[in-house]
Amino acid sequence: MTATVDTPITRATTRTKPATAPAGRNREQLVSWAFLAPFLIAFVLFLVWPLAHGLYLSFTNQSLTGAGGSWVGFDNYREALTDSTMWRALGTTVLFTVVSTIPLVLIALVMALLVHRGLPGQWLWRLAFFMPFLLASTVISQIWVWIFNPDIGAANAVLGKIGIGPIAWLQDPDVNLYAIVIATVWWTVGFNFLLYLAALQNIPDQHYEAAALDGAGPWRQLWSITLPQLVPATVLIVMLQILASLKLFDQAYQMLIGLSTDTTRPIVQYIFESGFVGYRFGYSAAISYVFFALIIIVGVFQMTAMNRRRSLS
């Protein structure tokens, strides 16, 4: 009796599921696409379309004035690869990246170690170290233009106290790139400092307690525990810093207005000047994609090195 009553109900239930499940899935998919739509529109509008349009412009002789626009093939790329000014600007950018990345990593590491090991007034040091990173590049540039003023600047005043003659920090083409490095380190080291501080706080205290029981002093703990634990954070910071330094533009442009030369002009400034001063949008786009290819190569090299190290460990 029981089996003859239950069986029709069970069959009826199993027959209704295929009819309602697709409708529910379709409704869920519509809701999902509705949530994704704003991001997809912004992604296409502000990333995909500019990239595609810039690539198209690099194969044309488009001018800022609207003239031209005809297809020239690889002429812009051939001109860029034989342009000595572009290669000097690229060399300046690479030199700035190398010279600035080293102090930006080492100084941030020392600052984070000092604060993490219990320097009195930690909140004050954290605020002081990170505060410059919150300022706009225009503010930073004006501050350091005053500091590097050859007549009334604080930099030459300090050097004069120790018997070093005045230096034309921004006027001397052999020095002004290093002046920009000093300003950039002061401005952006706070971001790397925060990354190192977060990495230090993730090291378990049990490691230090066990090392102390074995008689390891502070220096031994630093070399055997702290620095090895910070290797992944250091790799990440170096990668981010190299990519950020390769994009040097605003502080160099604002601090060297009217003073930049072929030996101090970064590649991004040369791209800007080619498009908005020389009115050659097509050629500027071609240089941009040559520089973009360089950044991709650097990024792939760094990711390969990170993956190889991770596989070895």
C-alpha positions in Angstrom: 0.0 0.0 0.0 2.7 2.4 1.0 4.7 1.8 -2.2 1.8 2.3 -4.5 1.0 5.7 -2.9 4.5 7.1 -2.7 5.7 6.2 -6.2 3.5 8.7 -8.1 4.4 11.5 -5.8 8.1 10.8 -6.3 7.8 10.6 -10.0 5.9 13.9 -10.1 8.6 15.6 -8.1 11.4 14.4 -10.3 9.5 15.5 -13.4 9.1 19.1 -12.2 12.8 19.7 -11.3 14.1 19.9 -14.9 11.5 22.5 -15.7 12.3 24.8 -12.8 16.2 24.4 -12.6 17.1 26.1 -15.9 14.9 29.1 -15.1 16.6 29.4 -11.7 20.1 29.2 -13.3 19.2 31.7 -15.9 18.0 34.1 -13.3 21.2 33.7 -11.3 23.3 34.2 -14.4 21.4 37.4 -15.2 22.0 38.7 -11.7 25.7 37.8 -12.0 26.1 39.6 -15.3 24.2 42.6 -13.8 26.8 42.9 -11.0 29.7 42.4 -13.5 28.4 44.8 -16.1 29.7 48.1 -14.5 33.2 46.6 -14.2 33.2 45.2 -17.7 32.0 48.5 -19.2 34.7 50.4 -17.3 37.3 47.7 -18.2 36.5 48.0 -21.9 36.1 51.8 -21.9 39.2 52.7 -19.9 41.6 49.9 -20.7 40.8 47.8 -23.7 39.6 50.6 -26.0 42.6 53.0 -25.2 45.1 50.1 -25.7 43.5 49.1 -29.0 43.2 52.7 -30.2 46.8 53.5 -29.2 48.0 50.5 -31.1 46.1 51.7 -34.2 47.5 55.2 -33.9 51.0 53.8 -33.8 50.6 52.6 -37.4 49.4 56.0 -38.6 50.7 59.6 -38.9 47.9 61.0 -36.8 48.6 64.6 -35.6 47.3 66.3 -32.4 45.7 68.9 -34.7 43.7 66.2 -36.5 45.7 66.2 -39.6 47.0 63.0 -41.2 45.7 59.8 -39.9 46.7 57.7 -42.9 48.2 54.2 -42.5 52.0 54.2 -42.5 52.6 50.6 -41.4 55.8 50.1 -39.3 57.4 53.4 -40.3 56.9 54.9 -36.8 58.5 51.8 -35.2 61.4 51.9 -37.6 61.9 55.6 -36.8 61.7 55.0 -33.0 64.2 52.1 -33.1 66.7 54.4 -34.9 65.9 57.5 -32.8 69.0 58.4 -30.7 67.0 60.7 -28.5 64.5 57.9 -27.6 67.4 55.6 -26.6 69.0 58.3 -24.5 65.7 58.9 -22.7 65.3 55.1 -22.2 68.9 55.0 -20.8 68.0 57.8 -18.4 65.0 55.9 -17.3 66.9 52.7 -16.7 69.6 54.6 -14.8 67.1 56.2 -12.6 65.4 52.9 -12.0 68.7 51.2 -10.9 69.9 54.1 -8.8 66.5 54.7 -7.0 65.4 51.1 -6.4 68.4 50.2 -4.3 68.0 52.9 -1.6 64.2 52.6 -1.8 64.5 49.0 -0.7 67.3 49.2 1.8 66.1 52.4 3.6 62.6 51.0 3.8 64.0 47.8 5.3 66.0 49.6 8.0 63.1 51.9 8.9 60.7 48.9 9.3 63.3 47.0 11.4 63.8 50.0 13.7 60.0 50.5 14.2 59.3 46.8 14.5 62.0 46.2 17.2 60.4 48.7 19.5 61.7 52.1 18.7 60.0 54.5 21.2 57.0 56.4 19.8 56.2 53.9 17.1 53.0 55.6 16.0 54.9 58.9 15.5 57.6 57.1 13.4 55.0 55.3 11.3 53.2 58.5 10.6 56.4 60.4 9.8 57.8 57.7 7.5 54.5 57.3 5.6 53.3 60.9 5.5 55.3 62.1 2.4 53.8 59.3 0.3 50.4 60.9 0.8 51.5 64.2 -0.7 50.9 65.1 -4.4 53.8 65.2 -6.8 53.3 68.9 -7.4 53.8 69.6 -3.6 56.8 67.3 -3.5 58.4 68.9 -6.5 58.0 72.5 -5.1 59.4 71.4 -1.7 62.5 69.9 -3.3 63.0 72.8 -5.7 63.3 75.1 -2.7 65.6 72.6 -0.9 67.8 72.4 -4.0 67.9 76.1 -4.6 71.6 76.9 -5.2 71.4 80.2 -3.2 68.9 79.8 -0.4 68.3 76.0 -0.4 68.7 73.9 2.7 70.8 71.3 0.8 73.7 73.6 0.1 73.4 75.2 3.6 73.9 71.8 5.2 76.8 71.0 2.8 78.4 74.4 3.6 78.5 73.4 7.3 80.9 70.5 6.4 82.9 72.5 4.0 81.4 71.3 0.7 80.9 74.0 -1.9 77.5 74.9 -3.4 76.1 72.4 -5.9 73.8 73.4 -8.8 71.5 70.5 -8.0 68.9 71.1 -10.7 70.9 73.2 -13.1 73.9 70.8 -13.5 73.0 68.0 -16.0 75.4 65.7 -14.4 73.7 66.1 -11.0 70.0 66.8 -11.5 69.0 63.2 -12.1 70.4 62.3 -8.7 68.6 65.2 -7.1 65.4 63.7 -8.5 66.4 60.3 -7.0 66.8 61.9 -3.6 63.4 63.6 -3.8 61.8 60.3 -5.1 63.3 58.3 -2.2 62.0 60.7 0.4 58.6 60.8 -1.3 57.9 57.1 -1.9 59.9 55.1 0.6 57.0 55.1 3.0 55.0 52.6 0.8 57.8 50.1 0.9 58.2 50.7 4.6 54.6 49.7 5.2 55.0 46.5 3.1 58.1 45.5 5.1 56.4 46.3 8.4 53.4 44.0 7.5 55.9 41.2 6.5 57.7 41.6 9.8 54.5 41.4 11.8 53.7 38.0 10.1 56.9 36.4 11.4 55.8 34.2 14.4 57.3 35.2 17.8 58.0 31.6 18.6 60.9 31.7 16.2 62.6 34.4 18.1 61.7 32.8 21.5 63.3 29.5 20.4 66.3 31.3 19.0 66.7 33.2 22.3 66.6 29.9 24.3 69.4 28.6 22.0 71.5 31.6 22.9 71.1 33.6 19.6 71.6 37.3 20.0 69.7 40.1 18.1 72.2 40.1 15.2 72.0 36.3 14.8 68.2 36.4 14.9 68.3 39.1 12.2 70.5 37.1 9.8 69.0 33.7 10.5 65.3 34.4 11.0 64.2 37.9 10.0 66.0 38.4 6.7 65.2 34.9 5.3 61.6 35.4 6.2 61.6 38.7 4.4 62.8 37.3 1.1 59.3 37.0 -0.5 58.4 40.5 0.6 61.7 41.8 -0.8 61.1 40.2 -4.2 57.6 41.7 -4.3 58.9 45.2 -3.3 61.7 45.1 -5.8 59.3 44.1 -8.6 56.8 46.8 -7.7 59.6 49.4 -7.3 61.2 48.7 -10.7 57.8 49.0 -12.5 57.1 52.2 -10.6 60.5 53.8 -11.3 60.3 52.9 -15.0 57.3 55.3 -15.2 59.3 58.3 -14.0 57.6 61.5 -15.2 55.8 64.0 -13.0 58.4 64.9 -10.4 61.2 65.0 -13.1 59.0 67.1 -15.4 58.0 69.6 -12.6 61.4 69.9 -11.0 63.3 70.4 -14.3 60.9 72.7 -16.1 63.1 74.5 -18.6 66.2 72.6 -17.4 65.8 69.1 -18.8 68.2 68.0 -21.5 68.6 64.9 -23.7 70.6 63.3 -20.8 68.0 64.0 -18.1 64.7 63.5 -20.0 62.9 60.2 -19.1 61.2 58.1 -21.7 57.7 59.0 -20.5 58.5 62.7 -20.9 59.8 62.1 -24.4 56.5 60.3 -25.2 54.5 63.2 -23.9 56.6 65.8 -25.8 56.4 63.8 -29.0 52.6 63.8 -28.8 51.7 67.1 -27.2 54.6 69.3 -28.2 55.7 67.8 -31.5 52.0 67.1 -32.4 52.9 63.5 -33.6 50.4 61.2 -32.0 51.2 58.3 -34.2 55.0 58.4 -33.4 54.3 59.0 -29.7 52.0 55.9 -29.7 54.8 53.8 -31.4 57.3 54.9 -28.7 54.7 54.0 -26.0 54.4 50.5 -27.3 58.2 50.0 -27.5 58.3 51.1 -23.9 55.4 48.9 -23.1 57.2 45.9 -24.6 60.2 46.7 -22.3 58.0 46.7 -19.2 56.4 43.4 -20.2 59.9 41.9 -20.7 61.0 43.1 -17.3 57.8 41.8 -15.7 58.0 38.4 -17.3 61.7 38.1 -16.3 60.9 38.9 -12.7 57.9 36.5 -12.6 60.1 33.8 -14.0 62.8 34.4 -11.4 60.2 34.3 -8.6 58.6 31.1 -9.9 62.1 29.5 -10.2 63.0 30.5 -6.7 59.7 29.2 -5.4 60.2 25.8 -7.1 63.7 25.5 -5.7 62.5 26.3 -2.2 
